Amino acid sequence: MALNITFRQLQVFESAARHLSYTRAAEELHLSQPGVSMQIKQLEDVVGLPLFEQIGKKMHLTVAGREIHAYSKEIGHMLEEAEVVLDEIKGLQSGRLSISVATTASHFATRLLAAFSQRYEGVTISLDITNRASLREQLEANRPDLVIMGQPPDGVEVDADAFMENPLVMIAPAGHALTGRQQIPLQELEHESFVVREKGSGTRGAIERFFAEHNVRFHSGIEMTSNEAIKQAVEAGLGLGIVSIHTLELELETKRLQVLDVKDFPIQRYWYIMQRRGKRLSPAAQAFKIFVLEQAKEFIRL
């Protein structure tokens, strides 16, 4: 017997299955919750089996639900590929580009996209600036065309190309006792308090590895969820900070913050542009990737 399933039913089910929540699926798809319930009920009627079960307060997929979820994701990916092929036929005059960028890269990434947009005026660009955890999730779900971030995430198969150095420097407020000194020994900073990114941040991981490799204790006093918050906290005197030099353009120009001359610094990292392994890039995405690899350094002012 043929399954008379609509793509809309699969789309709604896939979202509800991914979130294990009708409410979050409704928010993601801009539907009402009864609308989501109706689509899934119709799908269950066609399949002839329940796809979700409620255990306590939590929703779970049934065996049939897990099978349909796997197929719905595969069908979604196939339709995305079909869209890419059609975009290739249309060319760059009417393409779309979906880019996700780490918050630390937003300063130069927006300039890159502005220059690219001027060159390819027909391309519609979608930009998401977010944290490392969200970028990992997006890559895993194969949602954006391309991602710009630091170290590629573990456990996700990606094709990544390093395109630029990303030095992490130590910063202090203007007038701090350590400013003006040269080649400050790292051991001397064991008793300093640092304002740092949250656990799971790529910058935080790189800093902790660096101090551990040098056998120096690292004291994280305050955690922040953005580099802007770190810079403001350092400026207010809440501790020292370690951030990408590419986020400091304005603060160094206005001399509100200063880069400390610390032995073995900066911590050298790299910026990467990447996509999910096996992803077929549209002409717009391919053009943007080449643009980044060849010209990104022109948009760095530090």
Buried (B, 14 or more C-beta within 10 A) or exposed (E): EEEEBEEEBBBBBBBBBBBEBBEBBBBBBEBEBEBBBBBBEBBBEBBEEEBBEEEEEEBEBBEBBEBBBEBBBEBBBEEBEEEBEEBBEBEBEEBBBBBBBBBBBBBBBBBBBEEBBEEBEEBEBEBBBBBBEBBBBBBBBBBBBBBBBBBBBEEBEBBBEBBBBBBBBBBBBEEBEBBEEEEBEBEEBEEBEBBBBBEEBBBBBBBBEBBEEEEBEBBBEBBBEBBEBBBBBBBEEBBBBBBBBBBBBEBBEEEBBBBBBBEEBBBEBBBBBBBBEEBEBBBBBBBBBEBBEEEBEEBBEB
